[in-house]
Amino acid sequence: MLPLVSAALTIARAMRGLTIPEVAIMAGVTPDDVFDAENFLEDVHPATVQIIAGALGIDLRLVEKSF
């Protein structure tokens, strides 16, 4: 996962005024998964990152190809 993806998740969550537990409920994942994805930890599965991004309305294809 790119650091830019991690930042995009954090920014999208903050712009919506959501907490990590709220995003976890929306995405159907654990709060630890959301925390790991936002903090660029390698142990989070890419599919989990995609699910979280989808819940926040982020198209990761655009984020990953920005550079």
Long-range contacts (C-beta under 8 A, 24 or more apart in sequence): 1-37, 1-40, 1-42, 1-44, 1-46, 1-49, 2-63, 2-64, 3-40, 4-63, 4-64, 4-66, 4-67, 5-37, 5-49, 5-53, 5-60, 5-63, 5-64, 6-37, 6-38, 6-39, 6-40, 8-53, 8-58, 8-60, 8-63, 9-34, 9-37, 9-38, 9-49, 9-52, 9-53, 9-56, 9-58, 10-38, 12-53, 12-56, 12-57, 12-58, 13-38, 13-56, 16-56, 23-52, 23-55, 23-56, 26-55, 26-56, 27-51, 27-52, 27-54, 27-55, 27-56, 28-55
